[in-house]
Structure formats: C-alpha cells, structure tokens
Amino acid sequence: MNDQQHPYDPYYPQPQIIGYDEYGQPVYQQPQTPQQGQGQHYDPYGGQQQQPQQGYGYDPYGHQPQQQQPQQPQQGAPYDPYGQQGYAYPSYDTGQQWTAPAEPAPAPATQAGPTTPAAPVAAPAGVPGQRPASERSAPARQPVGDDDREYRTEQFSFIEEPDEDSEDVIDWLKFTESRSERREEARRRGRNRLVALVVVLVLAVAGGVGYLWSAGKLPGSSEAEQKGNAATGPQKRDTIVVHLHDLKNGGTSTALLVNNATTRQGTTVLLPNSVVVADEEGSVTTLGKSVEDDGAGGTREAIGNLLGTRITGTWRLDTPYLENLVETVSGIETDTDTDVPGAKKGADPLVRKGEKQTLNGRAAVAYATYRAPGEAEAKQLQRFGQVMYGVLRKISSDPEAATVTIQTLQQILDPSLPEKDLAASLARLAEHAKIGDHKTALLPVGADGTLTEDAGGSVVKDILGGKVTAPEAGEVTRVSIRDGSGKDATETARIVLINGGYAFVGGAEAPTRETSQVLYADDAQKATAAEVAKTLGLPATAVTKGEPSNAAAVTVVLGQDYKPQGPR
C-alpha cells in the first residue's frame, strides 16, 4: 500500500516465499522488527511478531518446531539474508531464486508419536510468470554453504510426474515409423497393381490373338488359306484300303481312307469293283477279281500302281466284324436313301428311308451291302461310305481308346496294318469326322472300267497325291492304251507291252483315227515314250507331248496304221 501512514519504501526488502501450506497458499518469511528509534515501515502482518516456521511452514500434525538461533555468517562466507542454508533454485521466468528451506530438525525424544515426513512441495502457482512444476524438469541441485544435505525424491512431486516431452518424442518416433511403413506398403501395393495390370494386358492380348486365330481373321490363319497354301506344296498323306467282305450274299466293297495331315482333311474314296487294274504279272483284271484272286498284298499294289499313290496297309472287314464294330460304338446315325427290306418276306424293313436314322449293327450291315435290282454299283458304294462315316464319327479320337475298340473285335488283321497302326489311323480320321472335315468321293470310272478324265483332277490329283509323276528309278513304267484302230487291237498291244517289261494299267476305246500316237506329259518320259513306240512297231514321229491317261506315264493311242506284231 502507498498512503500517508505507511509510505511505500522501494528499498525495504520485500517478503520472501519460503514454502506453501496444505491449501497451496504461499508462506512468507517474516522480516525482523526494526530497532527503537528507527523509522517506521509498513508491517504486512499488523505488527504481530511471528517466528519463522521450521521446514515448510505449517505442520498439519501439530508438531511444535524447536526454536533455532540464527547463525552468524562466517567470515568470508556469502551473505545469506534469510539466515538459512539450503539449495538455491533458479527462477526460469523472473530471474529470482527460490530457496528451499533447510530440512527440519528431528523432533525431541520425549515427544510422542512417530515423525511424520514433511508434505510434498507443490509448485508455486500464484507467482506471476512462474511455470508449473509439471512443465519444468528437475534442476540440478547445487549446495549453498558447507552443509551437504540429501533430499528424497518423494519430497518433490514434480519428479514423480511423467515427462510429457519424452512421451511426445516416443509418439513422434512411432508416427515417423508408421508413416515410413505406410509409404513402403503403398509402394508395394503400387508394384503389385502394376504387375497385375501387366499380366491382365498380356492375357487380354493373348486371348484376342487366340480368338482372331481361331476365327481365321488373322492374315494367313484361315482354314481356306492354309489349305490353299498347303495344296501348292508337298503334302503328307496316310492312306489305307478297306475291303468289306459280305459273307452272307457274297461280293466285296472297297474304299480308301485318306488322312491328309497337311490340309487336316479326311476323305473316303470309293473304288468300284469294275475299275481295271493290272495284276503282278501285268495282266489286266478288275478290282473285284483282284481282291478275290490276288489277296490283300497284290490288290494293294495294283491299286497303288493304278492311282499313283502309296497305300500303307490293308484292313479286311468282314460283315460280322462291321456289325460288332457298330454295336461297340453304340450305333450310328445317318440319312438313308431307301428302305432295306427284312430277311423274310412281309417282315418290317430293317432300315427305313429318312433323315437321321439310327442304325444298330445289324441294320448298318444291311444298309451298307444293299443293292436294289437293276441299281448301279455306285449306289451301294455310297451307302457303304455313309456307314463308314458314321462309324468314324463314333470312334474315339484318342489312339489308346481306339485301340481298345479294335481289340474288342478280336479280329485277325493283315500284317501290313497291326492293331495299334489301324487304331491310330482311325483316331486321326475320327478327329476330322467329328468336326465335319471329312468327305466321301467316288472314283469316276468309265463303262469299260477305265478312269475317266475327271478322275485325274478331282480324285487322283487333289485327294490321292496330285499330278502323276515319273516313276522312281527301277520302277516299271505304267502304260495305258486307247484303241482307235477299229481292229480291237487292245489285247494284242497289251501282251506286247507286258512282254516288253511295261506295266499295263488299263485300256479303253477311242474314236477311230488314221495315225497312232504315243503321249507323254513329262519331258523326262520322252525317251521312255520312244521305247514304247519302238516296242509296238510305231514310228518315232508318233511320239508327242500330250496328256496321258490317269495313273499312266505313257498312253498309246492306236490308229489304223498300227499293225499287230511281236516286240522288237
């Protein structure tokens, strides 16, 4: 205060805080009473003389502190205005020092009750500019004076409180670590997404290319283009001959099963029994007679010589085995062109005419061998071809499964075509038949049994191997005859050619003409044609380049100038 009775003295020492009571109120050190005669100063306690309290001031347990005499400062020691020794604690805000009171003296022995430790000191909360103890770290204790005293940590409440700064550091480290982990996880997920995207793109491109390839939309990938390209180059074919023997009615039916691996096309070529072939001796005979007389091997070679193709094996299929085969594959389905009557007169037909007729083994045999009175042989061959196509559609395309089917027949096969080879050929043909890449063709044959001109282009060239080429070295030259002499000289010329070492592959009638001709297609056969003309007694001028008959390297067209004679 500053009034007339108590003037304010700026040089008068201000009261110092020496502690706090149980209510957190500061306790001040009382100033000494001024000597008599000295000037009157302001007394904040109303002139009441109070003794300074021991330790931290108020004792809640009622212990009376002992009176202590103020110590005189030693000579040369620093002046202590409070007459106490302790530890100085610097003020972080006001620049003043707060001196902790000295540890209280122990209570007298005569005083009852245990000594109660002083209450913890709370941080000054009412001092302006002073931070709470929870925000200050424990200061280093430095002794003031010679009295080296120890203070217990429980006397300072701020020591026991958790350090918020250290927790902040830990939280920051955790945050930094988790942030690094999140970055790494984000990178890893990004890499995974990129890899997944690349895989999806590759699969999409591969799928698109595969679809275009399967649809034939890629350049050069369509089936027509592939087959067209393959047809211009060498082709790989596998050909076997099948002879169906009708054990009930007699007779045989012959067909070639051709698998073109290059064009991925299967074909059944039907061969009429009337086609003229040459036997081992070069004699002219029909295919039907050759099957009966020459057997499997001789007929196979005769057909190969006639058509200029290589036949790998012969499959003899008797009608009982055909019936068992159809039953093994659980029947076939085909479009029938006629009713097949039953075995007895008046019985129901074994096969009825119609589309998609289901045939069992017995009905399939009856339909394959049926030939109505006055009907052409080609009709019966067409029905045989339908049954074979139905069987191929039902046989497994797996060679092992097809082998089991053939073994079930318990058939004695020709040595040229064992069970595994036959099953493999049928499996490949079945693969074509199941997807519709199989067709049936009839070999065009004239009334006299010779091949027509159309046979060379449609069957021999396209299906069985293309253009007739020169025979290999050591192979017998195939010669055919067209008789235009008007003298029926075919048989005489045939005998001359056979005796001359040539293979006779067929004869036919031709319009009457004056001069004879010896035709060859390949320049390599020009010398051979000249030898044939010499053998028949024809002049060298008769040799000319032209179009020989099918399957023949040289064709002789006899004219009226031909005079039958023996070989030269």
MIDREN-438853 format. One record per residue (C-alpha): x, y, z; residue number from 1. Coordinates in steps of 0.5 Angstrom, whole numbers, m for minus. Example, Ala and Ser with C-alpha at 12.3 -4.5 7.8 and 13.67 -1.06 7.14 Angstrom:
<pts>
[pt [25 m9 16] 1] [pt [27 m2 14] 2] 
</pts>
This chain:
<pts>
[pt [0 0 0] 1] [pt [2 7 m1] 2] [pt [m1 12 4] 3] [pt [1 18 9] 4] [pt [1 13 15] 5] [pt [5 7 11] 6] [pt [9 10 6] 7] [pt [12 6 1] 8] [pt [19 4 1] 9] [pt [22 2 m5] 10] [pt [29 0 m2] 11] [pt [25 m4 4] 12] [pt [27 m11 3] 13] [pt [20 m15 0] 14] [pt [18 m21 4] 15] [pt [21 m28 1] 16] [pt [16 m34 0] 17] [pt [19 m40 4] 18] [pt [14 m45 2] 19] [pt [7 m47 2] 20] [pt [1 m49 6] 21] [pt [m3 m55 5] 22] [pt [m8 m51 2] 23] [pt [m3 m49 m3] 24] [pt [m2 m41 m1] 25] [pt [5 m38 0] 26] [pt [8 m38 6] 27] [pt [13 m31 7] 28] [pt [19 m30 11] 29] [pt [18 m25 17] 30] [pt [22 m19 17] 31] [pt [26 m17 23] 32] [pt [23 m12 28] 33] [pt [27 m5 27] 34] [pt [31 m2 33] 35] [pt [28 3 37] 36] [pt [29 10 34] 37] [pt [29 7 27] 38] [pt [24 10 22] 39] [pt [17 6 22] 40] [pt [16 2 16] 41] [pt [10 m2 13] 42] [pt [8 m8 17] 43] [pt [4 m13 13] 44] [pt [2 m17 19] 45] [pt [0 m11 23] 46] [pt [6 m11 28] 47] [pt [5 m18 30] 48] [pt [12 m21 31] 49] [pt [12 m28 28] 50] [pt [17 m33 29] 51] [pt [19 m36 22] 52] [pt [17 m43 22] 53] [pt [21 m49 21] 54] [pt [22 m53 15] 55] [pt [16 m52 10] 56] [pt [12 m48 15] 57] [pt [5 m50 17] 58] [pt [5 m57 21] 59] [pt [m1 m61 20] 60] [pt [0 m66 25] 61] [pt [1 m61 31] 62] [pt [9 m62 32] 63] [pt [12 m56 35] 64] [pt [18 m54 32] 65] [pt [24 m52 36] 66] [pt [27 m45 37] 67] [pt [33 m44 33] 68] [pt [38 m39 34] 69] [pt [40 m35 28] 70] [pt [47 m37 25] 71] [pt [52 m32 25] 72] [pt [55 m31 18] 73] [pt [62 m34 18] 74] [pt [68 m29 16] 75] [pt [69 m29 8] 76] [pt [62 m33 7] 77] [pt [57 m30 2] 78] [pt [52 m26 6] 79] [pt [45 m30 7] 80] [pt [40 m25 8] 81] [pt [35 m31 11] 82] [pt [40 m34 16] 83] [pt [39 m41 13] 84] [pt [43 m45 9] 85] [pt [40 m49 3] 86] [pt [40 m50 m4] 87] [pt [38 m45 m9] 88] [pt [34 m46 m15] 89] [pt [34 m41 m20] 90] [pt [27 m38 m23] 91] [pt [26 m39 m30] 92] [pt [22 m33 m31] 93] [pt [23 m28 m26] 94] [pt [31 m29 m25] 95] [pt [30 m29 m18] 96] [pt [32 m35 m14] 97] [pt [27 m39 m9] 98] [pt [31 m42 m3] 99] [pt [28 m49 m1] 100] [pt [28 m49 7] 101] [pt [33 m53 11] 102] [pt [31 m60 13] 103] [pt [27 m59 20] 104] [pt [31 m62 26] 105] [pt [29 m68 29] 106] [pt [23 m68 34] 107] [pt [26 m69 41] 108] [pt [26 m76 44] 109] [pt [21 m74 49] 110] [pt [16 m72 44] 111] [pt [11 m78 43] 112] [pt [9 m81 36] 113] [pt [13 m82 30] 114] [pt [16 m77 26] 115] [pt [12 m75 20] 116] [pt [15 m73 14] 117] [pt [14 m66 11] 118] [pt [9 m66 6] 119] [pt [11 m65 m2] 120] [pt [12 m59 m4] 121] [pt [8 m56 m9] 122] [pt [10 m52 m15] 123] [pt [8 m44 m14] 124] [pt [2 m43 m17] 125] [pt [1 m36 m15] 126] [pt [7 m33 m17] 127] [pt [7 m29 m23] 128] [pt [11 m31 m29] 129] [pt [12 m38 m26] 130] [pt [11 m44 m30] 131] [pt [8 m50 m26] 132] [pt [13 m55 m24] 133] [pt [10 m61 m28] 134] [pt [13 m57 m34] 135] [pt [19 m56 m31] 136] [pt [25 m61 m31] 137] [pt [28 m63 m24] 138] [pt [34 m58 m24] 139] [pt [41 m60 m22] 140] [pt [42 m59 m14] 141] [pt [48 m55 m12] 142] [pt [50 m54 m5] 143] [pt [50 m47 m2] 144] [pt [54 m47 4] 145] [pt [58 m52 8] 146] [pt [52 m56 10] 147] [pt [52 m62 5] 148] [pt [45 m65 6] 149] [pt [41 m70 2] 150] [pt [34 m69 m1] 151] [pt [29 m75 m2] 152] [pt [26 m75 m9] 153] [pt [19 m76 m6] 154] [pt [19 m69 m3] 155] [pt [19 m67 m10] 156] [pt [12 m68 m13] 157] [pt [14 m66 m20] 158] [pt [20 m71 m20] 159] [pt [14 m77 m20] 160] [pt [10 m74 m25] 161] [pt [11 m77 m32] 162] [pt [15 m73 m37] 163] [pt [11 m71 m43] 164] [pt [17 m69 m47] 165] [pt [19 m76 m47] 166] [pt [12 m78 m49] 167] [pt [12 m73 m55] 168] [pt [18 m76 m57] 169] [pt [16 m83 m57] 170] [pt [10 m81 m60] 171] [pt [14 m78 m66] 172] [pt [18 m84 m67] 173] [pt [12 m88 m67] 174] [pt [9 m83 m72] 175] [pt [15 m83 m76] 176] [pt [16 m90 m76] 177] [pt [9 m92 m78] 178] [pt [9 m86 m84] 179] [pt [15 m90 m87] 180] [pt [11 m97 m86] 181] [pt [5 m94 m90] 182] [pt [10 m91 m95] 183] [pt [13 m98 m96] 184] [pt [6 m101 m96] 185] [pt [4 m96 m101] 186] [pt [10 m97 m106] 187] [pt [9 m105 m105] 188] [pt [2 m104 m107] 189] [pt [3 m100 m113] 190] [pt [8 m105 m115] 191] [pt [3 m111 m114] 192] [pt [m2 m107 m118] 193] [pt [3 m105 m124] 194] [pt [5 m113 m124] 195] [pt [m3 m115 m124] 196] [pt [m4 m110 m130] 197] [pt [1 m112 m134] 198] [pt [m1 m119 m133] 199] [pt [m8 m117 m135] 200] [pt [m6 m114 m141] 201] [pt [m2 m120 m143] 202] [pt [m7 m124 m142] 203] [pt [m12 m120 m146] 204] [pt [m7 m119 m152] 205] [pt [m6 m127 m152] 206] [pt [m14 m128 m152] 207] [pt [m15 m123 m157] 208] [pt [m10 m126 m162] 209] [pt [m12 m133 m160] 210] [pt [m19 m131 m162] 211] [pt [m17 m128 m168] 212] [pt [m13 m134 m170] 213] [pt [m19 m139 m168] 214] [pt [m24 m135 m172] 215] [pt [m19 m134 m178] 216] [pt [m19 m127 m178] 217] [pt [m11 m126 m178] 218] [pt [m7 m126 m184] 219] [pt [m6 m133 m187] 220] [pt [m9 m136 m181] 221] [pt [m16 m138 m184] 222] [pt [m17 m145 m186] 223] [pt [m18 m144 m193] 224] [pt [m12 m140 m194] 225] [pt [m8 m145 m190] 226] [pt [m11 m151 m194] 227] [pt [m9 m147 m201] 228] [pt [m2 m146 m199] 229] [pt [m1 m153 m197] 230] [pt [m4 m155 m203] 231] [pt [1 m152 m207] 232] [pt [7 m155 m203] 233] [pt [8 m162 m201] 234] [pt [3 m166 m197] 235] [pt [3 m171 m192] 236] [pt [m2 m177 m193] 237] [pt [m4 m183 m190] 238] [pt [m8 m188 m194] 239] [pt [m10 m195 m192] 240] [pt [m15 m199 m196] 241] [pt [m21 m202 m193] 242] [pt [m24 m209 m196] 243] [pt [m31 m210 m194] 244] [pt [m33 m218 m195] 245] [pt [m40 m219 m195] 246] [pt [m40 m227 m192] 247] [pt [m48 m227 m193] 248] [pt [m49 m225 m200] 249] [pt [m42 m225 m203] 250] [pt [m38 m220 m206] 251] [pt [m33 m214 m204] 252] [pt [m33 m207 m203] 253] [pt [m27 m203 m203] 254] [pt [m25 m196 m200] 255] [pt [m19 m192 m199] 256] [pt [m19 m188 m192] 257] [pt [m14 m182 m193] 258] [pt [m12 m177 m188] 259] [pt [m8 m171 m191] 260] [pt [m4 m168 m185] 261] [pt [m2 m162 m188] 262] [pt [m9 m160 m190] 263] [pt [m12 m163 m184] 264] [pt [m18 m166 m188] 265] [pt [m20 m174 m188] 266] [pt [m23 m177 m194] 267] [pt [m27 m184 m196] 268] [pt [m25 m185 m203] 269] [pt [m30 m191 m206] 270] [pt [m27 m195 m211] 271] [pt [m32 m199 m216] 272] [pt [m30 m206 m217] 273] [pt [m31 m205 m224] 274] [pt [m24 m201 m225] 275] [pt [m19 m204 m229] 276] [pt [m12 m206 m225] 277] [pt [m6 m209 m227] 278] [pt [m4 m216 m223] 279] [pt [3 m218 m221] 280] [pt [4 m220 m228] 281] [pt [2 m214 m231] 282] [pt [m5 m217 m234] 283] [pt [m11 m213 m234] 284] [pt [m16 m215 m229] 285] [pt [m22 m212 m225] 286] [pt [m21 m209 m218] 287] [pt [m26 m214 m215] 288] [pt [m23 m220 m218] 289] [pt [m16 m218 m216] 290] [pt [m19 m218 m209] 291] [pt [m21 m225 m209] 292] [pt [m15 m228 m213] 293] [pt [m9 m223 m211] 294] [pt [m11 m222 m204] 295] [pt [m9 m216 m200] 296] [pt [m2 m215 m202] 297] [pt [m3 m216 m209] 298] [pt [m9 m212 m209] 299] [pt [m6 m206 m205] 300] [pt [0 m206 m210] 301] [pt [m5 m206 m216] 302] [pt [m9 m200 m213] 303] [pt [m2 m196 m212] 304] [pt [0 m197 m219] 305] [pt [m7 m195 m222] 306] [pt [m7 m189 m218] 307] [pt [0 m187 m217] 308] [pt [m1 m187 m209] 309] [pt [3 m190 m203] 310] [pt [m2 m195 m199] 311] [pt [1 m196 m192] 312] [pt [m4 m202 m190] 313] [pt [m10 m206 m192] 314] [pt [m16 m207 m187] 315] [pt [m20 m213 m188] 316] [pt [m27 m212 m185] 317] [pt [m32 m218 m186] 318] [pt [m39 m216 m184] 319] [pt [m40 m220 m178] 320] [pt [m34 m215 m175] 321] [pt [m37 m209 m178] 322] [pt [m44 m211 m174] 323] [pt [m40 m212 m168] 324] [pt [m36 m205 m169] 325] [pt [m42 m201 m170] 326] [pt [m45 m204 m163] 327] [pt [m39 m203 m160] 328] [pt [m39 m195 m161] 329] [pt [m47 m196 m159] 330] [pt [m50 m195 m166] 331] [pt [m49 m190 m172] 332] [pt [m54 m184 m174] 333] [pt [m54 m183 m182] 334] [pt [m59 m180 m187] 335] [pt [m62 m186 m191] 336] [pt [m64 m186 m198] 337] [pt [m68 m192 m199] 338] [pt [m72 m198 m195] 339] [pt [m68 m204 m193] 340] [pt [m73 m210 m193] 341] [pt [m72 m215 m188] 342] [pt [m70 m222 m188] 343] [pt [m76 m225 m189] 344] [pt [m82 m223 m194] 345] [pt [m87 m219 m191] 346] [pt [m83 m217 m185] 347] [pt [m82 m210 m183] 348] [pt [m76 m206 m186] 349] [pt [m69 m207 m183] 350] [pt [m68 m200 m185] 351] [pt [m73 m194 m186] 352] [pt [m72 m188 m191] 353] [pt [m71 m182 m188] 354] [pt [m66 m177 m185] 355] [pt [m62 m178 m178] 356] [pt [m64 m185 m178] 357] [pt [m61 m189 m172] 358] [pt [m58 m196 m174] 359] [pt [m55 m201 m170] 360] [pt [m50 m206 m172] 361] [pt [m55 m211 m176] 362] [pt [m58 m205 m179] 363] [pt [m52 m202 m181] 364] [pt [m49 m208 m185] 365] [pt [m56 m209 m188] 366] [pt [m55 m202 m191] 367] [pt [m48 m202 m193] 368] [pt [m49 m208 m197] 369] [pt [m56 m207 m200] 370] [pt [m56 m206 m208] 371] [pt [m63 m206 m211] 372] [pt [m65 m210 m217] 373] [pt [m62 m206 m223] 374] [pt [m59 m201 m219] 375] [pt [m52 m198 m221] 376] [pt [m46 m201 m216] 377] [pt [m44 m193 m215] 378] [pt [m51 m193 m210] 379] [pt [m49 m199 m206] 380] [pt [m42 m196 m205] 381] [pt [m45 m189 m203] 382] [pt [m49 m193 m197] 383] [pt [m42 m196 m195] 384] [pt [m39 m190 m195] 385] [pt [m44 m187 m190] 386] [pt [m44 m193 m186] 387] [pt [m36 m192 m185] 388] [pt [m37 m184 m184] 389] [pt [m42 m186 m178] 390] [pt [m37 m190 m175] 391] [pt [m31 m185 m176] 392] [pt [m36 m180 m172] 393] [pt [m37 m185 m166] 394] [pt [m30 m188 m165] 395] [pt [m26 m184 m160] 396] [pt [m20 m179 m163] 397] [pt [m16 m182 m157] 398] [pt [m11 m187 m160] 399] [pt [m11 m191 m154] 400] [pt [m18 m191 m153] 401] [pt [m19 m193 m161] 402] [pt [m14 m199 m160] 403] [pt [m19 m202 m154] 404] [pt [m24 m201 m159] 405] [pt [m21 m205 m165] 406] [pt [m18 m210 m159] 407] [pt [m25 m211 m157] 408] [pt [m27 m214 m164] 409] [pt [m22 m220 m164] 410] [pt [m20 m219 m171] 411] [pt [m15 m222 m174] 412] [pt [m11 m217 m178] 413] [pt [m7 m216 m184] 414] [pt [1 m216 m182] 415] [pt [1 m209 m186] 416] [pt [m4 m206 m181] 417] [pt [m3 m208 m174] 418] [pt [m8 m206 m168] 419] [pt [m4 m200 m166] 420] [pt [m3 m197 m173] 421] [pt [m10 m198 m175] 422] [pt [m13 m195 m169] 423] [pt [m8 m189 m170] 424] [pt [m11 m188 m177] 425] [pt [m18 m189 m175] 426] [pt [m17 m184 m169] 427] [pt [m14 m179 m174] 428] [pt [m20 m180 m179] 429] [pt [m25 m179 m173] 430] [pt [m22 m173 m171] 431] [pt [m23 m170 m178] 432] [pt [m30 m173 m178] 433] [pt [m33 m170 m171] 434] [pt [m32 m163 m174] 435] [pt [m34 m164 m181] 436] [pt [m27 m164 m184] 437] [pt [m29 m171 m188] 438] [pt [m32 m172 m194] 439] [pt [m33 m178 m199] 440] [pt [m31 m178 m206] 441] [pt [m33 m184 m212] 442] [pt [m27 m185 m216] 443] [pt [m30 m184 m223] 444] [pt [m30 m190 m228] 445] [pt [m32 m191 m235] 446] [pt [m36 m196 m237] 447] [pt [m30 m200 m239] 448] [pt [m27 m200 m232] 449] [pt [m22 m195 m234] 450] [pt [m21 m188 m231] 451] [pt [m25 m182 m234] 452] [pt [m21 m175 m235] 453] [pt [m25 m172 m229] 454] [pt [m22 m177 m224] 455] [pt [m15 m174 m225] 456] [pt [m17 m168 m223] 457] [pt [m22 m169 m217] 458] [pt [m19 m175 m214] 459] [pt [m12 m177 m216] 460] [pt [m9 m170 m216] 461] [pt [m13 m167 m211] 462] [pt [m14 m173 m206] 463] [pt [m9 m178 m207] 464] [pt [m3 m174 m209] 465] [pt [m4 m169 m214] 466] [pt [0 m170 m221] 467] [pt [2 m176 m224] 468] [pt [10 m176 m224] 469] [pt [15 m180 m227] 470] [pt [16 m187 m224] 471] [pt [22 m188 m219] 472] [pt [29 m191 m221] 473] [pt [28 m198 m222] 474] [pt [20 m198 m222] 475] [pt [16 m201 m228] 476] [pt [13 m195 m233] 477] [pt [6 m195 m233] 478] [pt [3 m195 m240] 479] [pt [m5 m195 m242] 480] [pt [m8 m196 m249] 481] [pt [m13 m192 m252] 482] [pt [m16 m197 m258] 483] [pt [m18 m192 m264] 484] [pt [m15 m197 m270] 485] [pt [m22 m200 m271] 486] [pt [m19 m207 m270] 487] [pt [m20 m209 m263] 488] [pt [m12 m209 m262] 489] [pt [m12 m207 m255] 490] [pt [m11 m214 m252] 491] [pt [m5 m215 m257] 492] [pt [m2 m209 m256] 493] [pt [m3 m211 m248] 494] [pt [1 m217 m249] 495] [pt [7 m214 m253] 496] [pt [8 m209 m247] 497] [pt [8 m214 m242] 498] [pt [13 m218 m245] 499] [pt [17 m212 m246] 500] [pt [17 m210 m239] 501] [pt [12 m205 m238] 502] [pt [6 m205 m233] 503] [pt [m1 m204 m237] 504] [pt [m5 m200 m233] 505] [pt [m12 m200 m237] 506] [pt [m15 m200 m244] 507] [pt [m20 m196 m247] 508] [pt [m24 m195 m253] 509] [pt [m23 m189 m257] 510] [pt [m25 m186 m264] 511] [pt [m22 m188 m270] 512] [pt [m16 m185 m273] 513] [pt [m11 m186 m278] 514] [pt [m5 m185 m275] 515] [pt [m2 m187 m268] 516] [pt [1 m183 m262] 517] [pt [5 m184 m256] 518] [pt [3 m179 m251] 519] [pt [8 m177 m245] 520] [pt [7 m171 m240] 521] [pt [14 m170 m237] 522] [pt [20 m169 m241] 523] [pt [23 m174 m237] 524] [pt [19 m179 m240] 525] [pt [20 m177 m247] 526] [pt [26 m183 m248] 527] [pt [21 m188 m245] 528] [pt [16 m186 m250] 529] [pt [20 m187 m255] 530] [pt [22 m194 m253] 531] [pt [15 m196 m252] 532] [pt [13 m193 m259] 533] [pt [19 m198 m262] 534] [pt [16 m204 m258] 535] [pt [10 m203 m261] 536] [pt [13 m202 m268] 537] [pt [11 m195 m269] 538] [pt [15 m189 m272] 539] [pt [19 m184 m268] 540] [pt [14 m179 m271] 541] [pt [9 m182 m267] 542] [pt [12 m180 m260] 543] [pt [9 m173 m258] 544] [pt [8 m169 m252] 545] [pt [1 m169 m249] 546] [pt [m4 m171 m244] 547] [pt [m3 m179 m242] 548] [pt [m9 m182 m238] 549] [pt [m9 m182 m231] 550] [pt [m4 m186 m227] 551] [pt [0 m188 m233] 552] [pt [6 m185 m235] 553] [pt [5 m186 m242] 554] [pt [m1 m187 m246] 555] [pt [m1 m190 m253] 556] [pt [m7 m188 m258] 557] [pt [m7 m194 m263] 558] [pt [m9 m192 m270] 559] [pt [m11 m195 m277] 560] [pt [m3 m195 m278] 561] [pt [m2 m200 m273] 562] [pt [0 m207 m275] 563] [pt [0 m212 m269] 564] [pt [7 m215 m268] 565] [pt [11 m218 m263] 566] [pt [16 m214 m259] 567] [pt [23 m212 m262] 568] 
</pts>
